[in-house]
């Protein structure tokens, strides 16, 4: 963890807070570490999703109605 940290107040559902405390005990990690890792993982997933959007931006769009008609014509539906 960085030595330059910011303090924040986060309101958690009581059951989630209990789960975090239990996981903290089981893993010998602080609740703050667990939350930081969860946020980091979520942001990394968002970054990956955005990268995929960029990669697919040049793909042609498919009209839903035309696609369904094609599925029907091919006997898929």
DAQUIMO-V714335 format. One record per run of one state. SS is the DSSP state (h for helix, s for strand, l for the rest). FROM is the first residue (numbers start at 1). TO is the last residue. Records with the same first field share a line. If there is no record, write none. Layout:
SS->FROM-TO / FROM-TO
This chain:
l->1-13 / 28-30 / 57-63 / 74-77
h->14-27 / 31-56 / 64-73
